Amino acid sequence: MKKHPYTITVVTTLCLVVLDQITKLLAVRHLTTIITPQGPTGIKHEVTLINDFLYFTLHYNEGASWGLFPGRLTFFIIITLLALAVFIYLAKDTDFEHKPLYSLAIPLLIAGATGNFIDRITPFISDMGYVVDMIDVLIFNWDFPIFNVADMALTIGWIALAFDLVFLDHRRVDAL
């Protein structure tokens, strides 16, 4: 019996959302938090995984990527709901046999958006609106912005979707 591509999409999405939420819960429970007048913040380099490269650092981000546009919770909720509607609509075209990269990108995008959305609407520590980040990478002594599993899913999903649409989609159309 052949599995429907929606089954793969839903299972992949759910697994990624669960992984994202478990890692965030572990970070919140096991990494030290400092509460400042501006809200909770993490302590730098709380757990060293690879010295001078990879750390677990608890950070609460109330903005978008790299902390842009902080404090705009209603805006982020509306944008996320619109993005999720588009991603779910695009899921109708998943076809792992003929469009594997596209079909992988869609659950990554849905899972990433959902994982961060859950953070924004769920009070993890003291208030709603924060996204929990914990993966801290130094690249040639530059402290890359702290991120989480949902951010990785979104980034990989966008890259995969863009690559598919730019380099592969026209080949499928031409083959028809």
C-alpha positions in Angstrom: 0.0 0.0 0.0 1.4 3.4 -1.0 1.6 6.1 1.6 0.0 9.4 0.8 2.5 12.3 0.7 0.3 14.1 3.3 1.1 11.3 5.8 4.8 11.8 5.4 4.3 15.6 5.6 2.2 15.4 8.8 4.5 12.9 10.5 7.6 14.9 9.6 6.0 18.1 10.8 4.8 16.6 14.1 8.2 15.0 14.8 10.0 18.3 14.2 7.6 20.3 16.4 7.9 17.7 19.2 11.8 17.8 18.9 11.7 21.6 19.0 9.4 21.8 22.0 11.4 19.2 23.9 14.7 21.0 23.4 13.1 24.3 24.5 11.6 22.7 27.6 15.0 21.2 28.5 16.7 24.6 27.9 14.2 26.4 30.1 14.5 23.8 32.9 18.2 23.2 32.9 19.9 26.5 31.8 20.2 29.4 34.2 17.9 32.4 33.7 18.4 35.9 34.8 15.3 38.2 35.0 16.1 41.8 34.1 13.7 44.8 34.0 13.5 44.2 30.3 12.5 40.6 30.8 14.3 37.2 31.0 17.7 36.8 29.5 20.2 34.0 29.3 23.7 33.7 30.7 26.3 33.5 27.9 27.9 30.1 27.3 26.0 28.2 30.0 27.0 24.8 28.7 30.0 24.3 26.5 29.7 21.6 23.9 32.7 22.5 21.7 35.0 25.1 23.1 35.1 28.3 21.1 32.4 27.0 18.7 29.2 25.5 20.1 27.4 26.3 23.3 23.9 25.9 24.9 22.8 29.4 26.0 19.3 30.2 27.2 17.9 33.2 25.4 14.4 34.7 25.1 13.8 36.4 21.9 10.7 38.6 21.7 11.4 39.7 18.1 11.9 38.0 14.8 15.2 36.7 13.5 18.2 38.2 15.3 15.8 40.0 17.7 14.4 42.3 15.0 11.1 44.1 15.8 10.8 43.2 19.5 7.5 43.5 21.3 5.3 43.1 18.3 3.4 40.0 19.4 0.2 40.7 17.6 2.0 41.3 14.4 4.0 38.0 14.7 0.9 36.0 15.5 -0.9 37.4 12.4 2.1 36.9 10.1 2.6 33.4 11.4 -1.0 32.4 10.9 -0.9 33.8 7.3 2.4 31.9 6.7 1.0 28.7 8.0 -2.0 29.0 5.8 0.2 29.5 2.8 2.5 26.6 3.8 -0.5 24.3 4.4 -1.9 25.3 1.0 1.4 24.5 -0.6 1.4 21.1 1.0 -1.3 20.0 -1.5 1.5 19.8 -4.1 3.8 17.6 -2.1 5.0 14.6 -4.2 8.1 12.9 -2.8 8.6 10.9 -5.9 8.7 13.8 -8.4 9.4 16.8 -6.1 11.4 15.5 -3.2 13.1 18.8 -2.3 9.9 20.8 -2.5 8.1 18.0 -0.5 10.8 18.2 2.2 10.7 22.0 2.4 7.0 22.2 3.2 7.0 20.2 6.5 10.2 22.0 7.6 8.4 25.4 7.0 5.3 24.3 8.8 7.2 22.8 11.7 9.5 25.8 12.1 6.6 28.3 12.1 4.5 26.2 14.4 7.4 25.6 16.9 8.0 29.3 17.3 4.3 30.1 17.2 3.8 27.8 20.2 6.4 29.8 22.1 4.8 33.1 21.4 1.3 32.1 22.6 2.5 29.9 25.6 3.8 31.4 28.8 7.0 29.4 29.3 8.6 31.4 32.1 7.0 34.7 33.0 5.2 36.1 30.0 3.9 35.3 26.6 5.6 36.5 23.5 9.1 35.1 23.8 10.7 32.5 21.6 13.1 30.2 23.5 16.5 30.0 21.8 19.4 27.9 23.0 21.9 27.0 20.3 24.8 29.4 20.4 27.5 29.2 17.7 30.8 31.1 17.4 32.0 31.4 13.8 35.6 32.7 13.6 35.0 34.5 16.9 31.8 36.1 15.7 28.9 35.2 18.0 26.1 34.1 15.6 22.6 35.0 16.9 21.3 32.2 19.2 18.7 30.0 17.5 16.6 26.9 18.1 15.4 23.8 16.2 12.4 25.6 14.7 14.7 28.3 13.3 16.9 25.6 11.7 13.8 24.0 10.2 12.6 27.3 8.8 16.1 28.2 7.4 16.6 24.8 5.8 13.0 24.8 4.5 13.3 28.3 2.9 16.6 27.3 1.3 15.2 24.0 0.0 12.0 25.7 -1.3 14.0 28.5 -3.1 16.4 26.0 -4.6 13.6 23.9 -5.9 11.6 26.8 -7.3 14.7 28.4 -8.9 16.6 25.4 -10.2 14.3 22.4 -10.4 10.7 23.5 -11.0 11.3 24.6 -14.6 12.8 21.2 -15.4 9.6 19.5 -14.2 7.5 21.9 -16.3 9.7 21.4 -19.4 9.5 17.6 -18.9 5.7 17.7 -19.2 
